[in-house]
Amino acid sequence: MRSPLTCLIAVLATAVVPSLWAAPADDDPFAQTDPFVMANAAFARGDLAAAETLGAPLAAGEAPRADACTLLGEIRLGQKRTREAVEFFQKAAQLKPKDPTCHSRLGTVLLQSVGEADAGERPALAGRALAALRQSVELDPDHYDGNVALAHFYSEFPAAFGGDFGQAAQFAERVRKANGFEGAILLGSIAERQGRLEPALDRYREAIGMWAGAPELCACEARVLARLGRIAEARACYKRIIKDFPGWEPGRQALAALPVAPAAK
């Protein structure tokens, strides 16, 4: 379901799931004894078993903690147990119903679960994801993660699931106001999906002008040039990418796959 560009956006936006709490200092006796801080520190260093042992009691019982539920959700994602992760993020959102981050995180994980679910389950999961993401921006119209996820949702899902390119562009413009670079990529992706190739090319070039440090992004320009039939320009673009990123094999493959440019008359 996710295009290479979508994956690039995800990497650029959230290359690593942020720690829920700063790592405890070696000389901080409170941090060394507080179960949640210790659980999050274990998660940050990749020890999921220890993080679960320490965090699970805090997410259960008569007074579960929302932050512990969120941590358990991240642990379940790390264990490739997406359905259980959804349950923990849902619980966190119920415990903190006014926190937009809880709702947007639930929504993004539900989106992930759509791609892993059987066809019959997908419409309901997509509906739940959309509801959670909409809730996040209703609580805070400037909530960045919610706006990014909604731009993806509306542009990537078919109309039968709620997809709507007009809505996608509206949320991408919100993203652009906060982060011009990522907003430009989103708008380029949305325009390309619609088949509006010239606007897509403009937006990709806008983003590349801000940062040309990712071959996947630079290749968006070349790909759209090829779709426009501007083969010589696409070939030159791919050659530039290969020169700047000699180890990026997809660029060589894309260059080799270009059709032969028609001879000049």
KOLLUMFI-139600 format. One record per residue (C-alpha): residue number from 1; x, y, z. Coordinates in steps of 0.2 Angstrom, whole numbers, m for minus. Layout:
<lumdrens>
+-----+-------+-------+-------+
!   k !    xx !    yy !    zz !
+-----+-------+-------+-------+
! NUM !     X !     Y !     Z !
...
+-----+-------+-------+-------+
</lumdrens>
This chain:
<lumdrens>
+-----+-------+-------+-------+
!   k !    xx !    yy !    zz !
+-----+-------+-------+-------+
!   1 !     0 !     0 !     0 !
!   2 !    14 !    12 !     4 !
!   3 !    24 !    19 !   m11 !
!   4 !    43 !    22 !   m10 !
!   5 !    39 !    41 !    m8 !
!   6 !    28 !    37 !     7 !
!   7 !    41 !    27 !    15 !
!   8 !    54 !    41 !    12 !
!   9 !    42 !    54 !    21 !
!  10 !    40 !    42 !    36 !
!  11 !    59 !    40 !    37 !
!  12 !    62 !    59 !    36 !
!  13 !    48 !    63 !    48 !
!  14 !    51 !    49 !    61 !
!  15 !    67 !    40 !    58 !
!  16 !    66 !    33 !    75 !
!  17 !    52 !    32 !    87 !
!  18 !    56 !    45 !   100 !
!  19 !    60 !    39 !   118 !
!  20 !    45 !    42 !   129 !
!  21 !    57 !    48 !   143 !
!  22 !    74 !    53 !   144 !
!  23 !    87 !    40 !   148 !
!  24 !    91 !    39 !   166 !
!  25 !   107 !    46 !   172 !
!  26 !   119 !    34 !   181 !
!  27 !   119 !    45 !   196 !
!  28 !   101 !    49 !   197 !
!  29 !    94 !    37 !   211 !
!  30 !    76 !    42 !   207 !
!  31 !    78 !    37 !   188 !
!  32 !    86 !    21 !   194 !
!  33 !    71 !    15 !   204 !
!  34 !    56 !    22 !   195 !
!  35 !    49 !     8 !   185 !
!  36 !    43 !    18 !   170 !
!  37 !    59 !    27 !   168 !
!  38 !    68 !    11 !   169 !
!  39 !    56 !     2 !   157 !
!  40 !    58 !    16 !   144 !
!  41 !    77 !    16 !   146 !
!  42 !    76 !    m3 !   142 !
!  43 !    65 !     1 !   127 !
!  44 !    77 !    14 !   121 !
!  45 !    92 !     2 !   121 !
!  46 !    82 !   m11 !   112 !
!  47 !    79 !   m23 !   127 !
!  48 !    60 !   m26 !   123 !
!  49 !    59 !   m41 !   136 !
!  50 !    65 !   m30 !   150 !
!  51 !    55 !   m15 !   145 !
!  52 !    39 !   m26 !   145 !
!  53 !    43 !   m34 !   162 !
!  54 !    45 !   m17 !   170 !
!  55 !    31 !    m8 !   160 !
!  56 !    17 !   m21 !   159 !
!  57 !    11 !   m19 !   178 !
!  58 !    10 !     0 !   175 !
!  59 !    m2 !    m2 !   160 !
!  60 !   m13 !   m14 !   170 !
!  61 !   m23 !   m14 !   186 !
!  62 !   m36 !    m2 !   192 !
!  63 !   m25 !    14 !   188 !
!  64 !   m16 !    11 !   172 !
!  65 !    m5 !    24 !   165 !
!  66 !    m7 !    31 !   148 !
!  67 !    11 !    33 !   145 !
!  68 !    14 !    15 !   150 !
!  69 !     1 !     9 !   138 !
!  70 !     9 !    19 !   124 !
!  71 !    26 !    11 !   129 !
!  72 !    18 !    m6 !   128 !
!  73 !    11 !    m2 !   111 !
!  74 !    28 !     3 !   105 !
!  75 !    35 !   m14 !   112 !
!  76 !    21 !   m24 !   103 !
!  77 !    26 !   m15 !    87 !
!  78 !    44 !   m20 !    90 !
!  79 !    38 !   m38 !    92 !
!  80 !    28 !   m37 !    76 !
!  81 !    12 !   m39 !    86 !
!  82 !     2 !   m25 !    78 !
!  83 !   m15 !   m31 !    84 !
!  84 !   m10 !   m30 !   102 !
!  85 !    m1 !   m14 !    99 !
!  86 !   m17 !    m6 !    93 !
!  87 !   m26 !   m12 !   109 !
!  88 !   m13 !    m3 !   120 !
!  89 !   m14 !    13 !   109 !
!  90 !   m33 !    13 !   110 !
!  91 !   m31 !    11 !   129 !
!  92 !   m19 !    26 !   130 !
!  93 !   m31 !    37 !   120 !
!  94 !   m46 !    32 !   131 !
!  95 !   m35 !    36 !   147 !
!  96 !   m30 !    53 !   139 !
!  97 !   m45 !    58 !   128 !
!  98 !   m39 !    76 !   126 !
!  99 !   m21 !    72 !   121 !
! 100 !   m20 !    73 !   102 !
! 101 !    m4 !    63 !   101 !
! 102 !   m12 !    48 !   109 !
! 103 !   m26 !    49 !    95 !
! 104 !   m13 !    52 !    81 !
! 105 !    m2 !    37 !    86 !
! 106 !   m17 !    26 !    87 !
! 107 !   m22 !    31 !    70 !
! 108 !    m5 !    29 !    62 !
! 109 !    m4 !    11 !    70 !
! 110 !   m22 !     7 !    64 !
! 111 !   m16 !    12 !    46 !
! 112 !    m2 !     0 !    48 !
! 113 !   m14 !   m14 !    53 !
! 114 !   m25 !   m11 !    37 !
! 115 !   m10 !   m17 !    26 !
! 116 !    m8 !   m32 !    37 !
! 117 !   m27 !   m37 !    38 !
! 118 !   m38 !   m48 !    28 !
! 119 !   m48 !   m39 !    14 !
! 120 !   m64 !   m40 !    24 !
! 121 !   m57 !   m31 !    39 !
! 122 !   m49 !   m17 !    30 !
! 123 !   m64 !    m5 !    28 !
! 124 !   m68 !    m5 !    47 !
! 125 !   m49 !    m3 !    52 !
! 126 !   m48 !    11 !    39 !
! 127 !   m63 !    19 !    47 !
! 128 !   m56 !    18 !    64 !
! 129 !   m39 !    25 !    58 !
! 130 !   m48 !    40 !    50 !
! 131 !   m58 !    43 !    66 !
! 132 !   m43 !    43 !    77 !
! 133 !   m33 !    55 !    66 !
! 134 !   m48 !    67 !    63 !
! 135 !   m50 !    67 !    82 !
! 136 !   m31 !    72 !    84 !
! 137 !   m33 !    88 !    73 !
! 138 !   m50 !    92 !    80 !
! 139 !   m41 !    93 !    97 !
! 140 !   m27 !   103 !    89 !
! 141 !   m28 !   109 !    71 !
! 142 !   m10 !   112 !    71 !
! 143 !    m5 !    94 !    77 !
! 144 !     9 !    90 !    65 !
! 145 !     8 !    71 !    66 !
! 146 !   m11 !    71 !    63 !
! 147 !   m10 !    82 !    48 !
! 148 !     4 !    72 !    40 !
! 149 !    m5 !    55 !    43 !
! 150 !   m22 !    63 !    36 !
! 151 !   m13 !    69 !    20 !
! 152 !    m7 !    51 !    18 !
! 153 !   m23 !    43 !    22 !
! 154 !   m34 !    54 !    10 !
! 155 !   m21 !    52 !    m4 !
! 156 !   m17 !    34 !    m3 !
! 157 !   m34 !    26 !     1 !
! 158 !   m47 !    23 !   m12 !
! 159 !   m63 !    33 !   m12 !
! 160 !   m72 !    18 !    m5 !
! 161 !   m61 !    19 !    11 !
! 162 !   m63 !    37 !    12 !
! 163 !   m49 !    43 !     1 !
! 164 !   m51 !    61 !    m6 !
! 165 !   m37 !    70 !   m15 !
! 166 !   m45 !    87 !   m11 !
! 167 !   m44 !    83 !     8 !
! 168 !   m27 !    76 !     6 !
! 169 !   m21 !    93 !    m2 !
! 170 !   m29 !   103 !    12 !
! 171 !   m20 !    93 !    26 !
! 172 !    m3 !    94 !    16 !
! 173 !    m5 !   113 !    15 !
! 174 !    m6 !   113 !    34 !
! 175 !    10 !   102 !    35 !
! 176 !    18 !   114 !    22 !
! 177 !    15 !   129 !    34 !
! 178 !    24 !   120 !    48 !
! 179 !    37 !   111 !    38 !
! 180 !    40 !   118 !    20 !
! 181 !    51 !   103 !    15 !
! 182 !    40 !    89 !    20 !
! 183 !    24 !    98 !    14 !
! 184 !    32 !   101 !    m3 !
! 185 !    35 !    82 !    m4 !
! 186 !    18 !    78 !     1 !
! 187 !    10 !    90 !   m11 !
! 188 !    21 !    82 !   m25 !
! 189 !    16 !    65 !   m20 !
! 190 !    m3 !    69 !   m20 !
! 191 !    m2 !    78 !   m37 !
! 192 !     8 !    63 !   m45 !
! 193 !    m5 !    51 !   m39 !
! 194 !   m19 !    62 !   m47 !
! 195 !    m9 !    62 !   m63 !
! 196 !    m5 !    81 !   m62 !
! 197 !    13 !    79 !   m67 !
! 198 !    18 !    97 !   m70 !
! 199 !    13 !   102 !   m52 !
! 200 !    21 !    87 !   m45 !
! 201 !    37 !    91 !   m53 !
! 202 !    36 !   109 !   m47 !
! 203 !    34 !   103 !   m29 !
! 204 !    47 !    89 !   m30 !
! 205 !    60 !   102 !   m36 !
! 206 !    54 !   114 !   m22 !
! 207 !    59 !   101 !    m9 !
! 208 !    75 !    96 !   m18 !
! 209 !    80 !   114 !   m18 !
! 210 !    78 !   114 !     1 !
! 211 !    88 !    97 !     3 !
! 212 !    95 !    86 !   m10 !
! 213 !   103 !    73 !     2 !
! 214 !    91 !    59 !    m2 !
! 215 !    92 !    49 !   m18 !
! 216 !    74 !    43 !   m16 !
! 217 !    69 !    61 !   m16 !
! 218 !    80 !    67 !   m31 !
! 219 !    73 !    52 !   m41 !
! 220 !    55 !    58 !   m39 !
! 221 !    60 !    72 !   m51 !
! 222 !    68 !    60 !   m63 !
! 223 !    53 !    48 !   m62 !
! 224 !    40 !    62 !   m66 !
! 225 !    51 !    69 !   m80 !
! 226 !    50 !    51 !   m88 !
! 227 !    31 !    50 !   m86 !
! 228 !    30 !    67 !   m95 !
! 229 !    40 !    59 !  m109 !
! 230 !    55 !    71 !  m106 !
! 231 !    67 !    56 !  m107 !
! 232 !    83 !    66 !  m110 !
! 233 !    80 !    76 !   m95 !
! 234 !    76 !    61 !   m85 !
! 235 !    91 !    52 !   m90 !
! 236 !   102 !    67 !   m86 !
! 237 !    93 !    68 !   m69 !
! 238 !    97 !    49 !   m65 !
! 239 !   115 !    52 !   m70 !
! 240 !   117 !    66 !   m58 !
! 241 !   109 !    55 !   m44 !
! 242 !   121 !    41 !   m48 !
! 243 !   136 !    53 !   m48 !
! 244 !   131 !    60 !   m31 !
! 245 !   125 !    43 !   m24 !
! 246 !   136 !    30 !   m33 !
! 247 !   131 !    16 !   m21 !
! 248 !   112 !    18 !   m24 !
! 249 !   108 !     4 !   m36 !
! 250 !    89 !     8 !   m39 !
! 251 !    95 !    24 !   m48 !
! 252 !   106 !    13 !   m60 !
! 253 !    91 !     1 !   m63 !
! 254 !    79 !    16 !   m66 !
! 255 !    92 !    23 !   m79 !
! 256 !    94 !     7 !   m88 !
! 257 !    75 !     5 !   m89 !
! 258 !    72 !    22 !   m98 !
! 259 !    67 !    20 !  m116 !
! 260 !    78 !    26 !  m129 !
! 261 !    75 !    45 !  m133 !
! 262 !    69 !    48 !  m150 !
! 263 !    82 !    55 !  m162 !
! 264 !    81 !    73 !  m165 !
! 265 !    73 !    78 !  m182 !
+-----+-------+-------+-------+
</lumdrens>
